[in-house]
Amino acid sequence: MTIELYVDLRSQPCRAVAIFLNLMGIPHELKYIDIFAGEHKKPEFADNFPLETLPGLKDGDFYLGEMVAIFRYLTTKYADKIKDNWYPKDLKSRARVDEYIAFHHTGTRGKCMALFVAEVFAPVPDQEKIKTEAENLKQGVDKIEQSFLKDNDFLCGKEISIADIMAVCEFAQFTVNGRDILKDNPKMKGYMDRVKACLQPAFDEISVKLCAWRDSHAK
């Protein structure tokens, strides 16, 4: 049975799951929801996904929201198809991935989104707020580099995991407004390039909508 994934590919969590499905070769169909138009709040979506968030997964008559829950569902259901490094079975290795996942929402996504919203969505950008949020994000990137990346190739060790897809999709959001958030963190910039290379061609294929948003934002 083909999985249906409801997405707006301008959304970082949507891209993360879509990239994973694509990369793993899991049969799926993307169903597009325009979050800016409020389609995620309409009854035809919200009746099945009462959290009214994207992405949303439909597997037969089973509906599931929230990116992390979807990742865990997929890595369990397709355990025979997905290499163990993505969400390891080993207790301590999985705990490292879970540690980053617990940190991600406020530590990475929260700081990225605060700056992105201030710079892209504000009707009249507040330069002081943008400066503050940029400083907060720089501190967050430093913490990720020092606490997770350290001397590893990836956030949770020597092999790529779902943690890396989640993080890189957040950093890539700044493609829209052209801000280089990693310019003072060459180790993190190298890390991002390494992860993107591991995710090809899925990363570029799924990022088409993000690039289109960048082009329209530049006009």
N, C-alpha and C positions, 0 to 999 in steps of 0.2 A: 504493500500500500504506500502510495506517495504521500509524504508529509507536505502539509501546506504551512508556509511561514508568512505571516502578515507583517509587512514592513513598510517603513518610509526610509529609503536608503540615505537620506540626509542625516539620519539618526545613527550615532555611534554604536549603541547596542545592537541595532538592527543589522548594521554592516558586519559586526563581529560574528553574529550567528550565521548570517548568509555566507560569509567567507568560509566559515567552518564547514557548513553543509556542502558547499561547492568543492572545497579542498578534499573532503573525505569521500566524495563521490556518493553521498547519500541521496537517493531519489527524492526530489522535492520540487515544489512549485512556489514561486514567490507571488504573493497577493499584495498588491500595492494599496496602501492607505495613506492619504494626504493628511499628515498630522497638523499642518498649518491651517488646513480647512476644517479641522475639528472632526474628521471622519472617524477617529478613534472613539468619539463620544456618541456616535449614532447607534441606535438600538441594534442594527444588524451586526455591529461589531461588539458593542458593550454587553449585549445579552449573553454572549459566549465568553467574553473577556471582561468581567466586571471591574477589574483594576483599571481598565481603560488606558493601558500602556502598550507600547510596542518595544520589542517584537512580540508576536503571539503565535504559538505553535498549535496546529491542529493535526492530530494523528488519529484518523478514524473518527470516533465520537469523543475523543479525549482532547481537551483544550487546556493549554498551559501558557501562562504569562511569565514575565521576568527573565531577563537574559541568563542569569546564573542558574536558575532552576532549569531552564531549557538546556543549557550546556550539560548539566549533570544528568538530565534525562537522556540526552543523546549519547553521551559517553557510556551510559549503562546499557541502553537498549542495543547499541551497536558496538559493544565491547569486543566482539570478534572481528570487527572491521576497522576499528580505530586503534592505532598504536598506543601503547600504555603511557607514553610520555605526556600525552595531552592532558590526562587526568589520572595520575598513577594509582595503582591499587595498593602499592606499598604504603603503610600507615604514615611514615614520616615524610615520604616524598609528597603524598597527597596533602598532608598537613601544611607543607610549604606553599602549595598552590592555594589551599584554603586561606592561608594567612594573607596572601596578596589579595584574594577575592574579598576578604573581610575589610581590607584597607581601601580597596579600589573606589568604592562609591564616594567617600568623602575625601580620600587622600589623593586620588587621581582625577576621577570624573568631576567631583565637586569643584576642584580648583580650576580645571580646564573650562568647565561650563561657566563659572563665574566670570572669567575673563572674556570668553567668547560672547556671552550674552551682553556684557558691558560694551563690547567693541562692535558687535554686529547687529544686535537687536534693539539697542537703545535708540529712540527717535532722535535724541540729541546726545551724542556721546559725552560723558563726563570724564574729562581727561584725568582728573585726580583719582576717580574710581578705577579707571583703566590702569593707571600707574600702580595703585594699591593691589589690584587683582593680579597684575603682572608680577609684582614682587612676591605675592603669596604663591603663585604658581611656580616661580623660580625656586622658592624654598621647598615646595612639594617635589619638584623634579630632583633637587639635591638629595632629598630624603629617600626617594626611590632609588637613586643611584647608589647611595651609601648603605641603605638598609636591605635592598633586594638584589640589585644588580651586582654590586661589589666587584669581584673579579670573575664573575660568571659570564657566559655568553648570553644567558637569558635570565629572566627575573627570578625564576625558582630553581635554577641549577644549570646544568650543562646542555639540557635539551629544551626545546620549545614546548610550551604548554598553553592551555586556554587563557592563562593569565596574560600572556604576551599579546594574544589577539585583542583582548579587552583593552589593554594599555595603549597599544599602537593605534587602534581606532580612535581613541580619545585624542592622542597627539596629532593625528592626521586631520582632525577637524579644522585646524588652523590653515589648511590648504585654502579654505574659502576666502579668508581675508589676508593671506600672505604673511602672517606673522611667523617668524622663525623662533619658536619657543625653546629650542635646544641649542641655540647659537653659542651659549656660554657653557654648554655641557657636551663636549665632543665625544665623551664615552657614551652618553645617552644617544647622541646622533648616530654613532656607529651601531649601537644596539638597534635603533629603529630601522636603519638600512638593512641590518642582518635579518630582522624579523620579516620585513616586507619581502625580502628575497626568498625567504622560506615559504611565504604564503602565495607566491606567484603560481599560476596566472590569476588565481582567484582574487587576490587583493586588488589588482588593477581592474578586473572585470566588474567587481562590485563597487568600485570607487567612481564609476562613470557618473553617477548622479551627483556625487560630491563635487566632481570637477565641473559639471554643468552649473551647479550652484555657484562655484567660484567664478565662472565666466560671466554669469548674470550679475553677480555682486560687483564685479569690476566695472560694469557699464555705468 
